[in-house]
Amino acid sequence: MWRIHTFIFVSLLGLAMAQAQPLSLGPHEHGVGQFNIVLDGNELLLELLAPAGDIAGFEHMPVTVKERMTVWRVAAQLAKAERQFALPEAAGCALVKAEVDGEQMEAIGHKHEDGHDHGHAAPAQGMHAHAEYHAVYRYTCARPQALGQIDVKLFGQYKALGKLRWQAVLSDGARAGEVTGNAPRVVLR
Ligand SMILES: [Zn+2]
């Protein structure tokens, strides 16, 4: 279901923006994540993609007990939407579901609900194997017209994450921008 939303997002964005950016293609930029926002009627979808190195502190597959525990802890933390974002109270948004996945979670036995597999190709020898965390948060908002901004709280927790590039699809068009620890507010209208 989430992937379908992502697909819709890309399609909408393609229509709405002349220079649509791909969601995630090729190696990511360390310290930079991607944040996608879709508001469709009362449904709000937030999608976060971030380098594993910025979230878990390492990007290789977890091997030691300590690393595996770190992945569990990080995944549980990311799933707590209220720790990652602050939405305007006036919008009356309630979290319906949060889902987190990524290569490191697959490595410790995480199964996707929709049965798909990431199918990452093994990196060529000597190359850095990139891994990411992917989190999707779905809300219903009683007063979506009051969703004027989203404050991103990730930077306080994940110090290596310096910037999120965001893209939003709203009923009246698309917006895009960047947020950082010093300027963590996504202004939607
Ligand atoms: Zn990487």
Residues whose N, C-alpha, C, O or C-beta is under 5 A from the ligand:
A	BS01	ZN	P51 E59 A129 H130 A131
